[in-house]
Amino acid sequence: MTTRESGLPRIPVEYHGALEAEGPLLVVGGVEGVGWDELASVRLSSGELRRALVLEVHRDVAVVQVLQGTSGIDPVSVSVAFEGRPLEIPVGEGWLGRVWDGMGEPLDGGPPMLGAVTRPVAGSPLNPTVRDVPRDPILTGISVIDALTTLVRGQKLPVFSSAGLPHFELAAQLAAQASVAGEPFKVVVVAMGLTHADAAAIRNVLETRSASGDLALFLDTADDPVVQRILAPRVALTVAEHLAFDLGQHVLVVLADMTSYCEAVREVSAARGEIPGRRAYPGYLYSDLASLYERCGRIRGNAGSLTQVPVLTMPAGDITHPVPDLTGYITEGQIVLSPDVHGEGIYPPVDVLGSLSRLMRKGTGQGRTRADHAGIAAQLVAALARARQVRDLAELIGTGALTETDRSYLEFADAFNSLLVDQRVDEKRSLEDTLDRAWRVASELPRRELTMISTADVATYYRERVEVEGDTTVGGDGGERRA
């Protein structure tokens, strides 16, 4: 029986010389007893020490991924020591209130993270039979999300964006404003492939929450080693899993930009000489993404939850691109950002009809948000779809040829964007404010058009429109006059 099979720590075995060094990869021959995902130390002739992970083992040849890259490595004089254990990091609340790089090294001038408890960054498989149904909301303070695509604790809800849209601003706002009612709540943000300007901006936005000790920020910039980008989400999720499942807290993990992560996976795959799949991404991209996305959820009998919001850009706005396509298969819905809505000057530029939270009904309703929430959300989406049809018709026959009901749908669409969707990037709205705005928008329609809401809710929240000297106003408390 080997020491690994017996569970005893193995003495690191050092090998001198390597067969090849290319990109982030080092090929070592003559190895024995080396396993996948094993941690290794690479010592250069200068005495510099670098960390590495075993990617592949075939007979007596091991391919290791050098975390700091192979620049300056002479294959003849290098030494590689295999440590017989996977890459692990210390876990605990010491990560909170700090800024780290993608490998968990401090960027804020503070001390490194130390702790008696460590966890492998690859995570531990979660038994599907102990998973609990995601339930209860996480409120973001962003009306269009809280009202129409409610984020549920334990859910994975991605944001699909395109180049030039404010997805990083939205990700930062989500992280800065998200909250749950009366329970311990923490946020972990992983920002990958950023420019230095974007990194400085996101640190500035999240400074207040980080200073409160509720947030851990992991930053990977575009000039960092490509391997760091692959490790960054795994390090952050390991931190989040401990907070959620060991300490019983509710944790939100924001991952942006997952397209940058997938491009790093593709780059390493090409360096390994693997056969490419769609758009040159490796064939295992689906399982690789699943290994990250499926690390969220709830465990039966555990008070905590881990929720993910992956943010990704769609090259050329193509939603069939492998990254959004595979992400959509794994996750429970999507929030889609639209260039057309952005062009109208609306923030956040959410395409409501293209967005969906499949678990929304698990996290809304009596005792969770408000009893009328699901009904008014369904009504707004249905009315917006009708409004788009009416707008297309008006372009053909003119607004004057429309019926009074059709014109009310056009007024509804305008109010929907201006009153409910559009808000400042630093504006946090309460759920009551959001749902009240939703009803004020719905009140642009005749009462008879509200067919998806209970009669009792209509009687409680609907405000009749009245005509006042040529202007239209919504009656009742808090109504706003509109010319």
C-alpha positions as CSV (number, residue, x, y, z in Angstrom):
1,M,0.0,0.0,0.0
2,T,1.4,3.4,-1.0
3,T,1.4,6.3,1.5
4,R,-1.3,8.0,-0.6
5,E,-3.6,5.0,-0.4
6,S,-3.0,4.8,3.4
7,G,-4.0,8.4,3.8
8,L,-0.6,9.4,5.2
9,P,1.1,12.6,3.9
10,R,3.6,11.8,1.1
11,I,7.1,13.1,1.2
12,P,7.5,15.4,-1.9
13,V,9.5,13.7,-4.7
14,E,11.8,16.0,-6.7
15,Y,12.7,15.4,-10.3
16,H,15.5,17.3,-12.0
17,G,15.1,18.5,-15.6
18,A,12.0,18.7,-17.8
19,L,11.3,17.6,-21.4
20,E,9.6,20.8,-22.6
21,A,8.4,24.2,-21.5
22,E,5.7,25.9,-23.6
23,G,3.3,28.6,-22.6
24,P,2.1,27.9,-19.0
25,L,2.9,24.2,-19.4
26,L,5.9,22.2,-18.3
27,V,6.4,18.5,-19.4
28,V,8.2,16.3,-16.9
29,G,9.3,12.8,-17.7
30,G,10.3,9.8,-15.6
31,V,7.7,10.5,-12.9
32,E,6.1,7.8,-10.7
33,G,3.0,7.9,-8.5
34,V,1.9,11.4,-9.6
35,G,-1.9,12.1,-9.8
36,W,-4.1,14.7,-11.5
37,D,-4.6,18.0,-9.8
38,E,-1.6,17.4,-7.6
39,L,0.3,20.4,-6.3
40,A,3.9,20.8,-7.4
41,S,6.8,23.2,-6.8
42,V,9.0,24.3,-9.6
43,R,12.5,25.6,-8.7
44,L,14.4,27.5,-11.3
45,S,18.2,27.6,-11.5
46,S,18.2,31.1,-9.9
47,G,16.5,29.6,-6.8
48,E,13.1,31.2,-7.7
49,L,10.2,29.0,-6.6
50,R,6.9,28.7,-8.6
51,R,3.7,26.8,-7.9
52,A,2.2,24.4,-10.4
53,L,-0.7,21.9,-10.8
54,V,-0.7,18.5,-12.6
55,L,-3.0,18.7,-15.6
56,E,-2.4,15.3,-17.1
57,V,-0.4,12.1,-16.5
58,H,0.3,9.5,-19.2
59,R,2.5,6.6,-18.1
60,D,5.7,8.3,-16.8
61,V,5.1,11.7,-18.3
62,A,3.3,14.5,-16.3
63,V,2.1,17.8,-17.8
64,V,2.1,20.5,-15.1
65,Q,0.6,24.0,-15.3
66,V,2.9,26.6,-13.9
67,L,0.8,29.2,-12.1
68,Q,3.2,32.1,-12.8
69,G,4.0,30.9,-16.3
70,T,7.1,29.3,-17.7
71,S,8.9,32.5,-18.8
72,G,12.6,32.3,-17.8
73,I,12.5,28.5,-17.2
74,D,15.3,26.4,-18.6
75,P,13.9,22.9,-19.0
76,V,17.4,21.4,-18.5
77,S,18.1,23.0,-15.1
78,V,14.7,23.2,-13.6
79,S,13.6,21.0,-10.7
80,V,10.0,19.9,-10.0
81,A,8.8,18.5,-6.7
82,F,5.3,16.8,-6.5
83,E,3.7,17.2,-3.1
84,G,1.1,14.4,-3.2
85,R,-1.9,16.7,-2.4
86,P,-4.2,19.0,-4.3
87,L,-4.0,22.8,-4.2
88,E,-5.6,24.0,-0.9
89,I,-6.3,27.3,0.6
90,P,-7.1,28.3,4.2
91,V,-10.7,29.2,4.8
92,G,-12.5,31.5,7.2
93,E,-13.9,35.0,7.6
94,G,-10.4,36.5,7.3
95,W,-11.0,36.7,3.5
96,L,-13.8,39.3,4.1
97,G,-13.1,43.0,3.9
98,R,-10.0,42.4,1.8
99,V,-8.8,42.5,-1.8
100,W,-7.0,39.5,-3.3
101,D,-5.6,38.4,-6.6
102,G,-6.9,35.3,-8.5
103,M,-4.6,33.0,-6.5
104,G,-5.6,34.4,-3.1
105,E,-2.6,36.6,-2.6
106,P,-3.3,40.0,-1.0
107,L,-3.5,43.1,-3.2
108,D,-4.4,45.6,-0.4
109,G,-1.1,45.6,1.4
110,G,-2.4,43.4,4.2
111,P,-1.0,40.1,5.5
112,P,-1.6,36.8,3.6
113,M,-4.6,34.7,4.7
114,L,-3.7,32.2,7.4
115,G,-5.9,29.6,9.0
116,A,-5.9,26.2,10.6
117,V,-8.7,24.9,8.3
118,T,-7.9,24.3,4.6
119,R,-10.0,23.2,1.7
120,P,-9.0,22.0,-1.9
121,V,-9.9,24.7,-4.5
122,A,-11.4,22.1,-6.7
123,G,-14.3,21.8,-4.2
124,S,-16.0,18.7,-2.9
125,P,-18.8,16.9,-4.9
126,L,-22.2,17.6,-3.3
127,N,-24.5,14.7,-3.0
128,P,-27.6,15.5,-5.1
129,T,-29.9,13.8,-2.6
130,V,-29.1,16.3,0.1
131,R,-29.7,19.4,-2.1
132,D,-32.7,21.5,-1.0
133,V,-34.9,23.5,-3.3
134,P,-33.7,27.1,-3.7
135,R,-36.2,29.5,-2.0
136,D,-36.5,33.0,-0.5
137,P,-35.3,36.1,-2.3
138,I,-32.1,38.0,-2.4
139,L,-33.1,41.6,-3.0
140,T,-30.7,43.6,-5.2
141,G,-32.3,47.1,-5.0
142,I,-32.6,47.0,-8.8
143,S,-36.3,47.3,-9.7
144,V,-36.3,45.4,-13.0
145,I,-34.5,42.4,-11.4
146,D,-36.4,42.4,-8.0
147,A,-39.8,42.7,-9.7
148,L,-39.5,40.6,-12.8
149,T,-36.5,38.2,-12.5
150,T,-36.2,37.8,-8.8
151,L,-32.9,36.3,-7.6
152,V,-33.5,33.3,-5.3
153,R,-31.1,32.0,-2.6
154,G,-29.3,29.0,-4.0
155,Q,-30.0,29.9,-7.6
156,K,-27.5,30.4,-10.4
157,L,-28.8,33.3,-12.6
158,P,-26.4,34.6,-15.3
159,V,-26.3,38.0,-16.9
160,F,-25.8,37.9,-20.7
161,S,-24.3,41.0,-22.1
162,S,-22.5,42.3,-25.2
163,A,-19.4,44.4,-25.7
164,G,-20.0,48.1,-24.8
165,L,-22.9,47.4,-22.4
166,P,-22.6,48.3,-18.7
167,H,-22.4,44.7,-17.4
168,F,-19.5,45.4,-15.0
169,E,-21.4,48.4,-13.6
170,L,-24.4,46.1,-13.1
171,A,-22.3,43.4,-11.5
172,A,-20.7,45.9,-9.1
173,Q,-24.2,47.4,-8.2
174,L,-25.5,43.9,-7.5
175,A,-22.6,43.2,-5.2
176,A,-22.8,46.5,-3.5
177,Q,-26.6,46.5,-2.9
178,A,-27.7,42.9,-2.5
179,S,-29.2,41.9,0.8
180,V,-31.4,39.4,2.7
181,A,-33.7,40.2,5.5
182,G,-32.4,39.7,9.0
183,E,-29.9,36.9,8.3
184,P,-26.1,36.8,7.9
185,F,-25.2,37.7,4.4
186,K,-21.9,37.9,2.6
187,V,-20.8,38.7,-1.0
188,V,-17.8,37.3,-2.9
189,V,-16.8,39.0,-6.1
190,V,-14.5,37.5,-8.8
191,A,-13.5,39.9,-11.5
192,M,-11.5,38.3,-14.4
193,G,-9.7,39.8,-17.3
194,L,-10.1,43.4,-16.3
195,T,-8.2,46.4,-17.4
196,H,-6.5,48.2,-14.6
197,A,-9.0,51.1,-15.0
198,D,-11.9,48.7,-14.6
199,A,-10.2,47.0,-11.6
200,A,-9.8,50.4,-9.9
201,A,-13.4,51.3,-10.7
202,I,-14.8,48.2,-9.2
203,R,-12.7,48.5,-6.1
204,N,-14.1,52.0,-5.6
205,V,-17.7,51.0,-6.0
206,L,-17.3,48.1,-3.5
207,E,-15.2,50.0,-1.0
208,T,-18.0,50.7,1.4
209,R,-19.3,47.2,1.5
210,S,-15.8,45.8,1.7
211,A,-15.0,48.1,4.6
212,S,-18.0,46.7,6.5
213,G,-16.5,43.2,6.4
214,D,-19.3,41.7,4.3
215,L,-17.4,41.3,1.0
216,A,-14.3,39.6,-0.4
217,L,-13.0,40.9,-3.7
218,F,-10.8,38.8,-6.0
219,L,-9.2,40.7,-8.9
220,D,-7.6,39.2,-12.0
221,T,-6.3,41.7,-14.6
222,A,-5.7,41.1,-18.2
223,D,-2.0,41.1,-17.8
224,D,-2.0,38.5,-15.0
225,P,-1.0,34.9,-15.9
226,V,-3.7,33.0,-17.8
227,V,-3.6,30.2,-15.3
228,Q,-4.6,32.6,-12.5
229,R,-7.8,33.3,-14.4
230,I,-8.6,29.6,-14.3
231,L,-7.9,29.4,-10.6
232,A,-9.7,32.6,-9.5
233,P,-13.3,31.4,-9.5
234,R,-12.3,28.2,-7.8
235,V,-10.4,30.0,-5.0
236,A,-13.4,32.3,-4.5
237,L,-16.0,29.5,-4.5
238,T,-14.0,27.6,-2.0
239,V,-14.1,30.6,0.3
240,A,-17.8,31.0,-0.4
241,E,-18.6,27.3,0.3
242,H,-17.1,27.5,3.7
243,L,-19.0,30.6,4.6
244,A,-22.3,29.1,3.3
245,F,-22.2,25.4,4.3
246,D,-19.8,25.4,7.3
247,L,-20.8,28.7,8.9
248,G,-24.4,28.7,7.8
249,Q,-24.5,32.1,6.1
250,H,-26.2,33.3,2.9
251,V,-23.5,34.0,0.3
252,L,-23.8,35.7,-3.1
253,V,-20.9,35.0,-5.6
254,V,-20.6,37.4,-8.6
255,L,-18.4,36.0,-11.4
256,A,-17.5,38.5,-14.1
257,D,-16.5,38.0,-16.9
258,M,-17.0,34.3,-17.5
259,T,-16.1,34.7,-21.2
260,S,-12.6,35.8,-20.2
261,Y,-12.4,32.7,-18.0
262,C,-13.5,30.5,-21.0
263,E,-10.9,32.1,-23.2
264,A,-8.2,31.2,-20.7
265,V,-9.4,27.6,-20.7
266,R,-9.2,27.6,-24.5
267,E,-5.7,29.0,-24.4
268,V,-4.4,26.3,-22.0
269,S,-6.2,23.7,-24.1
270,A,-4.5,24.8,-27.2
271,A,-1.1,24.8,-25.4
272,R,-1.8,21.2,-24.5
273,G,-2.4,20.3,-28.1
274,E,-6.0,19.1,-27.5
275,I,-8.5,18.6,-30.3
276,P,-10.6,21.7,-30.4
277,G,-14.4,21.8,-30.4
278,R,-16.9,24.6,-31.2
279,R,-15.1,27.9,-31.9
280,A,-11.8,26.2,-30.8
281,Y,-13.0,25.7,-27.3
282,P,-12.2,22.3,-25.8
283,G,-14.9,19.7,-25.9
284,Y,-15.0,19.5,-22.1
285,L,-16.0,23.2,-21.7
286,Y,-19.5,22.2,-20.7
287,S,-18.3,20.0,-17.8
288,D,-15.7,22.6,-16.8
289,L,-18.4,25.3,-16.5
290,A,-20.7,22.9,-14.7
291,S,-17.9,22.2,-12.2
292,L,-18.1,25.9,-11.2
293,Y,-21.8,26.6,-11.6
294,E,-22.9,23.5,-9.6
295,R,-21.0,24.6,-6.6
296,C,-24.0,26.7,-5.5
297,G,-27.3,25.7,-3.9
298,R,-28.7,24.8,-0.6
299,I,-28.2,21.7,1.6
300,R,-31.1,20.2,3.4
301,G,-30.8,20.9,7.2
302,N,-28.2,23.7,6.6
303,A,-29.1,27.3,7.3
304,G,-26.8,28.7,4.6
305,S,-27.1,29.1,0.9
306,L,-24.7,29.9,-2.0
307,T,-26.1,31.9,-4.9
308,Q,-24.2,32.6,-8.1
309,V,-24.6,35.5,-10.7
310,P,-22.2,34.7,-13.5
311,V,-21.7,37.7,-15.9
312,L,-20.6,37.0,-19.4
313,T,-20.2,38.9,-22.7
314,M,-21.5,37.4,-25.9
315,P,-19.1,37.9,-28.8
316,A,-20.9,39.9,-31.5
317,G,-24.0,39.6,-29.4
318,D,-24.4,36.0,-30.4
319,I,-26.4,34.1,-27.8
320,T,-25.6,30.8,-29.6
321,H,-21.9,31.3,-28.9
322,P,-20.6,28.4,-26.9
323,V,-20.1,30.3,-23.6
324,P,-23.7,31.7,-23.3
325,D,-25.1,28.6,-24.9
326,L,-23.6,26.1,-22.5
327,T,-24.2,28.5,-19.5
328,G,-27.9,28.6,-20.4
329,Y,-28.1,24.8,-20.2
330,I,-26.6,24.7,-16.7
331,T,-28.2,27.7,-15.0
332,E,-31.8,28.6,-14.1
333,G,-32.7,31.4,-16.4
334,Q,-30.8,34.6,-17.6
335,I,-30.9,38.3,-17.5
336,V,-30.2,39.7,-21.0
337,L,-28.8,43.2,-21.6
338,S,-29.9,44.8,-24.8
339,P,-28.0,47.3,-27.0
340,D,-31.3,48.7,-28.2
341,V,-32.4,49.5,-24.7
342,H,-29.0,50.9,-23.9
343,G,-29.3,53.1,-26.9
344,E,-32.4,54.7,-25.4
345,G,-30.3,55.8,-22.4
346,I,-32.0,53.4,-20.0
347,Y,-30.0,51.8,-17.2
348,P,-29.9,48.9,-16.6
349,P,-30.6,48.1,-20.2
350,V,-32.4,44.8,-19.5
351,D,-34.3,43.1,-22.3
352,V,-37.3,42.0,-20.1
353,L,-38.9,39.7,-22.7
354,G,-35.6,37.9,-23.2
355,S,-34.9,37.5,-19.5
356,L,-36.2,34.9,-17.1
357,S,-35.7,33.6,-13.6
358,R,-37.0,30.0,-13.6
359,L,-37.0,29.9,-9.8
360,M,-38.7,33.2,-9.2
361,R,-42.0,31.7,-8.0
362,K,-40.0,29.8,-5.3
363,G,-38.8,33.1,-3.9
364,T,-41.8,35.3,-4.2
365,G,-45.2,35.6,-2.7
366,Q,-46.8,35.7,0.7
367,G,-44.2,35.5,3.5
368,R,-41.3,36.0,1.1
369,T,-41.9,39.2,-0.9
370,R,-45.5,40.3,-1.2
371,A,-48.7,38.4,-2.0
372,D,-49.3,40.4,-5.2
373,H,-45.7,40.0,-6.5
374,A,-46.1,37.1,-8.9
375,G,-49.3,38.3,-10.4
376,I,-48.1,41.9,-11.1
377,A,-44.8,40.6,-12.6
378,A,-46.7,38.2,-15.0
379,Q,-49.0,41.0,-16.0
380,L,-46.2,43.4,-16.7
381,V,-44.4,41.0,-18.9
382,A,-47.6,40.0,-20.8
383,A,-48.5,43.7,-21.3
384,L,-45.0,44.6,-22.5
385,A,-45.2,41.8,-25.2
386,R,-48.5,43.3,-26.3
387,A,-47.1,46.8,-26.3
388,R,-44.3,45.8,-28.7
389,Q,-46.9,44.3,-31.1
390,V,-48.8,47.6,-30.9
391,R,-45.7,49.6,-31.6
392,D,-45.0,47.6,-34.7
393,L,-48.6,48.1,-35.8
394,A,-48.3,51.8,-35.2
395,E,-45.3,52.0,-37.5
396,L,-47.5,50.6,-40.3
397,I,-50.8,52.4,-39.9
398,G,-49.9,55.3,-37.7
399,T,-50.8,56.0,-34.0
400,G,-54.0,57.8,-35.0
401,A,-55.5,54.6,-36.4
402,L,-55.0,52.7,-33.2
403,T,-57.8,52.0,-30.7
404,E,-57.8,53.7,-27.3
405,T,-56.8,50.5,-25.7
406,D,-53.9,50.1,-28.1
407,R,-52.7,53.6,-27.3
408,S,-52.8,52.8,-23.6
409,Y,-50.3,50.0,-24.2
410,L,-47.9,52.5,-25.8
411,E,-48.3,54.8,-22.8
412,F,-47.7,51.7,-20.6
413,A,-44.4,50.9,-22.4
414,D,-43.1,54.4,-21.9
415,A,-44.0,54.4,-18.2
416,F,-42.5,50.9,-17.8
417,N,-39.1,52.1,-19.0
418,S,-39.1,55.5,-17.3
419,L,-40.7,54.6,-14.0
420,L,-39.8,51.0,-13.3
421,V,-36.7,50.0,-15.3
422,D,-34.6,53.2,-15.4
423,Q,-32.6,54.0,-12.3
424,R,-29.3,55.4,-11.3
425,V,-26.3,53.1,-11.0
426,D,-26.0,54.0,-7.3
427,E,-29.7,53.9,-6.6
428,K,-31.0,51.2,-4.2
429,R,-34.8,50.8,-4.2
430,S,-36.8,49.0,-1.5
431,L,-39.1,46.1,-2.6
432,E,-42.1,48.2,-1.5
433,D,-41.0,51.0,-3.8
434,T,-40.4,48.6,-6.7
435,L,-43.8,46.9,-6.4
436,D,-45.5,50.3,-6.0
437,R,-43.8,51.5,-9.2
438,A,-45.0,48.3,-10.9
439,W,-48.6,49.0,-10.0
440,R,-48.3,52.6,-11.1
441,V,-47.1,51.4,-14.5
442,A,-49.9,48.8,-14.6
443,S,-52.4,51.5,-13.9
444,E,-51.7,53.0,-17.3
445,L,-53.8,50.2,-18.7
446,P,-57.6,49.9,-18.4
447,R,-58.7,47.8,-15.4
448,R,-60.3,45.2,-17.8
449,E,-56.8,44.5,-19.3
450,L,-55.4,43.2,-16.0
451,T,-56.4,39.6,-16.5
452,M,-53.5,37.9,-14.8
453,I,-54.0,39.5,-11.4
454,S,-56.5,38.5,-8.8
455,T,-59.5,40.7,-8.3
456,A,-58.6,41.4,-4.7
457,D,-55.1,42.7,-5.7
458,V,-56.5,44.9,-8.4
459,A,-59.0,46.3,-5.9
460,T,-56.2,47.0,-3.5
461,Y,-53.4,48.4,-5.7
462,Y,-54.9,49.6,-9.0
463,R,-55.2,53.4,-9.4
464,E,-57.7,54.7,-11.9
465,R,-56.5,57.2,-14.5
466,V,-58.3,60.5,-14.5
467,E,-58.2,63.4,-16.9
468,V,-57.2,66.8,-15.5
469,E,-57.1,69.8,-17.9
470,G,-55.7,67.8,-20.8
471,D,-53.2,66.0,-18.7
472,T,-53.3,62.4,-17.6
473,T,-52.7,61.4,-13.9
474,V,-53.0,58.3,-11.9
475,G,-55.4,58.6,-9.1
476,G,-54.9,57.5,-5.5
477,D,-52.0,58.0,-3.2
478,G,-48.6,58.9,-4.6
479,G,-49.7,59.3,-8.2
480,E,-47.6,61.1,-10.6
481,R,-48.9,63.6,-13.3
482,R,-47.7,63.0,-16.8
483,A,-48.2,65.3,-19.7
